[in-house]
Amino acid sequence: MATASTASMFSSVYENLVESDVYSSTNEPVFILGLPYKLTDDRELLEQDISSKLWFTYRKGFSAIGGSGPTSDVGWGCMLRCGQMMLAQALVNRHLTRDWRWKTGHIDLKYLEILKLFQDKKDCCYSIHQIASMGASEGKAVGEWFGPNTVVQVLRKLAVYDKWSNLVIHVAMDNSVIIEDICKLCETNAELETGSNSSVVLSKFSTLLSSSEKQEVINGLPGVTVNDDIEHVDKRKQKVIEGWRPLLLVIPLRLGLSEINSTYFNAVKACFRLQQSVGIIGGKPSHAHWFIGYTENHLFYLDPHTVQSFVDLSKQEINDESFHCCHPCHMDISELDPSIAVGFYCGSKSEFDDLCINVNNYVIAGAKTPIFEMHQKRPLHFPPIQPYCLENISKKYAAPSKQPSDTDDEYEII
């Protein structure tokens, strides 16, 4: 249930929407990452859904990045935070399911482990420290603003260290999703993980935990109660056996030059209606947002431009309320910056197959200029795919490979 203060703030936002001229004569639903809600009937469910999203914002007071770098990401970290939010939603879907809801004062074990992956500490896999440092491999100095493509390329590289999630992040460049490539990445790697090193994948943070492993996880976290409803069937192990690693598919796009072309409005909105949606990240310098849904021509988004103090999740008293936002912002779709990255999470092969069918039917079909294309096989004129594997890189990022930077040259203007 939403708290009284949360419900009150949501009520103010949505009452303004309902009472405005735009909404006074419509019964159109609100779509939030694949789920439809009616403002008149489902407001509380809508509030719970949005407040359950992990909200990452500017922070101050964390340890210096690189030992002597910035202790705050104010003014440059908004796109990095948006990338964190999209990835966090994929991990929530992967470990907790899309239907999971956050409750104030209730700490779920797997939820806490997800949150700690993004904590502003140098040893956390998806921390601002790791993203900013890995940005050097994309030609970005610490403290420099990232574009949508840069942040997802960095997260793709960092994901190889997250053995608990065992996630494949595939960045589909050139406005093209190549089905064969994705199947090779997810299926081949899954088969490798079922070999002699499978114990590394099925680590102490898997969904099947022994009593001793539970205790090891919560040591140093007094007051945190371990849920008793840990599933007895390790669904992730089952998916590995089936030959499929969970997939976060991200498609960087540029939908115009200085402003978005209205031709793409319907396709952008259709992406939010797909069950696999984990939103869209986009924006220009100092104005990046994570877009999570829409109604009519209004987009809903979480805004990272709030400065909050660093929160240490290893302390005895865990306060996670600053990682949740109870009042989403909204804007007209015509104000969307043309440089975006669209994200989808597929936890199984059947979910990926379903995504391909629905993208063809509802996003691409009938469009004079599709927002992106889907190919069964890699076109002959495309260079071969280069999987990003742990064996190919140094944990200290000693010899990063140079990737395209966020300029117009990295996109095909469509």
C-alpha positions in Angstrom: 0.0 0.0 0.0 1.2 3.5 -0.7 1.9 5.7 2.4 -0.4 8.6 3.2 2.2 11.1 2.1 2.9 9.2 -1.1 -0.8 9.0 -2.0 -1.3 12.6 -1.3 1.5 13.7 -3.6 0.4 11.3 -6.3 -3.2 12.6 -5.9 -2.1 16.2 -6.5 -0.2 15.2 -9.7 -3.0 13.1 -11.2 -5.8 15.4 -10.2 -4.1 18.1 -12.1 -3.9 15.9 -15.1 -7.5 14.7 -14.9 -8.8 18.2 -14.4 -6.8 19.8 -17.2 -8.4 20.4 -20.6 -6.3 17.6 -22.1 -7.8 14.9 -19.9 -11.3 16.2 -19.1 -12.9 14.4 -22.0 -10.8 11.3 -22.3 -10.8 7.8 -20.8 -7.5 6.9 -22.4 -5.3 4.6 -20.2 -1.9 5.4 -18.7 0.7 2.8 -19.8 3.6 2.2 -17.5 6.2 -0.2 -18.9 3.7 -2.5 -20.5 0.9 -2.3 -17.9 -2.3 -0.2 -18.6 -4.1 1.8 -15.9 -7.2 4.0 -15.9 -6.9 7.2 -13.9 -10.4 6.9 -12.7 -10.3 3.3 -11.5 -6.6 2.2 -11.0 -5.0 5.3 -9.4 -3.8 3.5 -6.3 -2.3 0.6 -8.3 -0.7 3.2 -10.6 0.8 5.0 -7.6 2.2 1.8 -6.2 3.7 0.8 -9.6 5.5 4.1 -10.1 6.7 4.5 -6.5 8.2 1.0 -6.8 10.6 2.1 -9.6 14.2 2.7 -8.4 14.9 6.4 -8.6 18.6 7.3 -8.9 19.4 11.0 -8.7 22.4 13.3 -8.2 24.2 12.5 -5.0 26.8 14.4 -3.0 29.2 13.3 -0.3 30.3 9.9 -1.7 34.0 8.9 -1.8 36.1 10.6 -4.5 35.9 8.9 -7.8 39.3 7.5 -8.7 40.6 8.5 -5.3 41.0 12.2 -6.1 38.1 12.9 -8.4 34.6 14.4 -7.8 32.6 13.6 -4.7 29.3 14.5 -6.4 27.8 14.0 -9.8 25.8 17.2 -9.9 25.8 18.8 -13.3 27.2 15.8 -15.2 25.7 12.6 -14.0 22.1 12.7 -15.0 22.4 10.4 -18.0 24.5 8.0 -15.9 21.6 7.9 -13.4 19.1 7.3 -16.1 21.1 4.4 -17.4 21.2 3.1 -13.8 17.4 3.4 -13.5 16.7 1.5 -16.8 19.2 -1.3 -15.8 17.7 -1.5 -12.3 14.3 -2.1 -13.7 15.6 -4.9 -15.8 17.2 -6.4 -12.7 14.0 -6.0 -10.7 12.1 -7.9 -13.5 14.8 -10.5 -13.5 15.1 -11.1 -9.7 11.7 -10.0 -8.3 9.4 -10.0 -11.4 7.5 -7.1 -13.0 4.7 -7.4 -10.5 7.0 -6.7 -7.4 6.0 -3.6 -5.4 8.0 -1.6 -2.9 6.7 -1.2 0.7 8.0 1.5 3.0 10.0 -0.1 5.9 10.1 -3.6 4.3 13.5 -4.7 3.1 13.4 -7.7 0.7 16.7 -9.5 0.5 16.9 -9.6 -3.3 15.7 -6.0 -3.6 18.5 -5.0 -1.2 21.1 -6.8 -3.2 19.9 -5.0 -6.4 20.0 -1.7 -4.7 23.5 -2.3 -3.4 24.7 -3.0 -6.9 24.1 0.7 -7.6 25.4 2.2 -4.4 27.8 5.1 -4.8 30.9 3.1 -3.8 33.8 2.1 -5.9 33.4 -1.6 -5.3 29.7 -1.7 -6.4 29.2 -3.1 -9.8 27.0 -0.4 -11.3 28.0 2.5 -9.1 28.6 6.0 -10.4 32.3 5.3 -9.7 32.4 2.3 -12.0 30.3 3.9 -14.7 32.4 7.1 -14.8 35.7 5.2 -14.7 34.7 2.7 -17.4 33.6 5.8 -19.5 37.3 6.2 -20.4 36.8 3.2 -22.7 34.2 5.3 -24.5 36.4 8.4 -24.7 34.7 10.1 -21.8 36.7 11.6 -18.9 35.4 11.4 -15.4 32.9 14.3 -14.9 32.0 14.5 -18.6 28.4 14.2 -19.7 27.4 11.0 -21.4 24.8 10.5 -24.1 22.4 7.6 -24.3 24.6 5.3 -26.4 27.7 5.9 -24.2 26.0 5.0 -21.0 24.5 1.8 -22.3 27.8 0.8 -23.9 29.5 1.2 -20.5 26.8 -0.8 -18.7 27.2 -3.5 -21.2 30.8 -3.8 -20.2 30.1 -3.7 -16.5 27.4 -6.4 -16.7 30.0 -9.1 -17.3 31.1 -8.7 -13.7 27.6 -9.2 -12.3 27.5 -13.0 -12.1 24.5 -13.0 -9.8 22.3 -11.5 -12.5 24.0 -13.3 -15.4 22.5 -10.7 -17.7 23.3 -10.2 -21.4 23.2 -6.5 -22.4 23.0 -6.2 -26.1 23.2 -2.7 -27.8 21.6 -2.9 -31.2 23.4 -0.3 -33.4 22.5 1.2 -36.8 18.8 1.1 -36.0 18.9 -2.7 -36.5 17.9 -5.6 -34.2 19.4 -8.8 -35.6 17.6 -11.8 -34.1 20.3 -14.3 -35.0 23.0 -12.3 -33.2 20.9 -12.0 -30.0 20.1 -15.7 -30.0 23.8 -16.5 -30.3 24.7 -14.2 -27.5 22.1 -15.5 -25.1 22.0 -19.2 -26.0 25.8 -19.8 -26.6 26.8 -18.1 -23.4 24.1 -19.9 -21.4 25.5 -23.2 -22.6 29.0 -22.2 -21.5 27.7 -21.2 -18.1 26.3 -24.8 -17.6 29.8 -26.2 -17.8 32.4 -26.7 -15.1 32.2 -23.1 -13.9 28.4 -23.1 -13.4 29.0 -22.8 -9.6 30.3 -19.3 -10.2 27.0 -18.3 -11.8 24.9 -19.9 -9.2 26.5 -17.9 -6.4 25.4 -17.2 -2.8 23.0 -14.6 -4.2 21.1 -16.9 -6.4 17.4 -17.4 -5.8 18.0 -20.7 -4.0 19.8 -19.9 -0.7 20.8 -22.2 2.1 20.3 -21.1 5.6 24.0 -20.5 6.1 24.2 -18.5 2.9 21.3 -16.4 4.0 23.1 -15.6 7.2 26.3 -14.8 5.3 24.3 -12.3 3.2 22.8 -10.5 6.1 25.8 -10.4 8.4 26.4 -6.8 9.3 22.8 -5.8 8.5 21.0 -6.0 11.9 17.3 -5.4 11.8 16.9 -6.8 8.3 14.5 -9.8 8.2 15.0 -12.4 5.5 11.8 -13.4 3.8 10.7 -16.9 4.2 9.2 -17.1 0.7 12.5 -17.8 -1.1 11.4 -20.1 -4.0 12.5 -23.7 -3.8 13.0 -23.9 -7.6 15.9 -21.8 -8.9 14.2 -20.3 -11.9 17.4 -18.7 -13.1 19.2 -22.1 -13.1 16.2 -23.5 -15.0 16.6 -20.8 -17.7 20.3 -21.5 -18.0 19.5 -25.2 -18.5 17.0 -24.2 -21.2 19.8 -22.4 -22.9 18.9 -18.7 -22.5 20.5 -16.0 -20.4 18.3 -13.0 -19.5 18.5 -10.2 -22.0 18.5 -6.4 -21.7 18.1 -5.2 -25.3 18.9 -1.5 -25.8 18.4 0.3 -29.1 20.0 3.7 -29.5 18.1 5.9 -31.9 18.2 9.4 -33.3 14.7 10.4 -34.4 15.5 13.8 -36.0 18.1 16.5 -36.0 17.3 19.1 -33.4 13.8 17.9 -32.5 11.9 14.7 -32.8 10.1 14.0 -36.0 6.3 13.6 -35.3 6.3 10.6 -37.7 7.8 8.6 -34.8 5.3 9.6 -32.1 3.1 6.5 -32.4 6.1 4.1 -32.5 7.6 5.6 -29.4 4.3 5.3 -27.5 3.9 1.7 -28.8 7.2 0.7 -27.2 5.7 1.6 -23.7 2.8 -0.8 -24.4 5.0 -3.8 -24.8 5.3 -6.1 -21.7 9.0 -6.3 -22.1 9.5 -2.5 -21.9 12.0 -1.1 -19.4 11.5 2.4 -20.7 13.5 5.0 -22.7 16.5 7.1 -21.7 17.1 10.3 -23.4 17.7 14.0 -23.3 20.3 16.6 -24.0 23.1 17.8 -21.7 21.8 18.5 -18.2 18.3 17.3 -19.2 18.4 13.5 -19.2 15.3 11.6 -18.1 14.1 8.0 -17.7 10.8 7.8 -19.5 8.5 5.1 -18.1 5.1 5.5 -19.8 2.5 7.7 -21.5 -1.1 8.7 -21.8 -2.2 10.3 -25.1 0.7 12.5 -26.1 2.1 13.0 -22.6 5.1 11.1 -21.5 5.8 10.2 -17.8 9.4 10.2 -16.6 11.6 10.1 -13.5 13.9 13.0 -13.2 17.4 12.6 -11.7 17.9 16.3 -11.2 17.4 16.3 -7.4 20.5 16.5 -5.3 20.5 14.1 -2.3 23.2 13.0 0.1 25.0 9.7 -0.1 23.3 6.8 1.6 25.4 4.0 3.0 23.3 0.8 2.7 25.8 -1.1 4.9 24.7 0.8 8.0 22.6 -0.8 10.7 19.6 1.4 10.0 18.7 1.1 6.3 16.7 3.9 4.9 15.8 3.4 1.2 13.1 6.0 0.8 15.3 8.4 -1.1 15.6 5.7 -3.8 11.9 6.0 -4.7 10.0 8.8 -6.3 6.3 9.3 -5.6 5.7 12.1 -8.0 6.6 11.4 -11.7 7.0 14.3 -14.1 5.3 14.6 -17.4 5.9 16.3 -20.7 4.5 16.5 -24.2 6.0 13.9 -26.6 6.9 16.7 -29.0 9.4 18.0 -26.4 11.4 14.7 -26.4 15.0 15.1 -27.5 15.6 13.1 -30.7 18.5 11.2 -29.2 17.1 8.3 -27.2 17.8 4.7 -26.2 14.8 2.3 -26.0 15.1 -0.7 -23.6 13.4 -4.1 -23.4 14.0 -7.0 -21.0 13.4 -10.6 -22.0 13.9 -13.1 -19.2 13.4 -16.1 -21.5 13.5 -17.2 -25.1 9.7 -17.2 -25.3 9.6 -13.6 -24.0 12.1 -12.6 -26.7 10.1 -14.3 -29.4 7.0 -12.5 -28.1 8.8 -9.2 -28.3 9.9 -9.8 -31.9 6.3 -10.6 -32.9 4.8 -7.5 -31.1 7.5 -5.1 -32.3 6.7 -6.2 -35.9 3.0 -5.9 -35.4 2.7 -2.7 -33.3 5.9 -0.7 -33.7 7.1 -1.4 -37.2 4.1 -2.5 -39.2 2.4 0.2 -41.2 5.2 2.8 -40.6 6.5 4.6 -43.7 9.8 5.1 -41.9 10.2 2.5 -39.1 11.7 3.6 -35.9 14.1 0.7 -36.2 14.4 -2.5 -38.2 14.4 -6.2 -37.3 16.5 -8.7 -39.3 16.4 -12.5 -38.9 20.1 -12.7 -40.0 23.0 -10.3 -40.0 23.1 -8.4 -43.4 26.1 -9.3 -45.4 27.4 -5.7 -45.5 27.4 -5.5 -41.6 30.6 -6.2 -39.7 30.7 -9.3 -37.6 29.3 -9.0 -34.1 31.9 -8.7 -31.3 30.6 -10.3 -28.0 31.9 -8.5 -24.9 33.3 -11.2 -22.6 35.0 -11.1 -19.2 38.0 -12.9 -20.6 38.7 -10.1 -23.1 39.0 -7.3 -20.5 40.9 -6.3 -17.4 39.0 -5.7 -14.2 41.1 -2.6 -13.8 40.1 -1.5 -17.3 43.7 -1.3 -18.2 43.3 -1.6 -22.0 39.8 -0.5 -22.9 38.6 -0.6 -26.5 37.7 2.7 -28.0 34.0 2.9 -29.0 32.1 5.6 -30.8 31.3 8.7 -28.8 27.9 10.4 -28.5 27.9 12.6 -31.6 25.6 12.5 -34.6 28.2 10.2 -36.3 27.1 7.3 -34.1 23.6 7.4 -35.3 21.9 7.0 -38.7 19.4 9.9 -38.9 16.1 8.3 -39.7 
